[in-house]
Amino acid sequence: MTVYLIHFQTKLKHAGHYVGYAARVGQRLAHHKDGSGARILAVCNERGIRYDLARAWEGQGREFERKLKNCKNAARYCPVCKPGHAREYKPKV
């Protein structure tokens, strides 16, 4: 599995990122682009908001995705928002 971070080119209300997970990220991104993926990305499509894959964590699954989502600040892990300064996620032990 792979956890991935999508960066929105323009914020959608308060959201600027989407975190998801999939076994085949390329296939999942195609679902998002055609509107059959996550609802927030379908709304981005409807409003013409562009988005791109910003980062991926291979070998991670749903538990890791939940931890990232619960941080409520995906921008700190985004290399688009913080080029050269994006943090590597280190779970608390």
Residue, then its C-alpha position, 0 to 999 in steps of 0.5 A: m500500500t501507498v499513502y499519498l498527499i495531493h496538493f491543490q493549486t487553489k484552496l477549496k474553502h479551508a482545504g489545500h490538501y488531500v491524503g489518501y491511500a491505495a495499492r495502485v496510486g496511479q490508478r487511484l489518481a485516475h479515479h480522482k481525475d475522472g470524478s469517481g474518487a474522493r468527493i472533495l476531489a470531485v468538487c475540485n474537478e467541478r470547480g476547475i481547481r487543479y491538483d497534483l500528487a505532491r508526495a507518496w509514502e510507499g509501504q504505508g497503509r490505512e493506519f499511517e493515513r489516519k495519523l496524517k489526517n489526524c495531524k490536521n496540517a498536511a501542508r507541513y509534509c508538502p514539498v510544494c508548500k514548503p520546498g526543501h523544508a517539508r518534514e518527514y512524518k515521524p509517528k510518536v512512539 
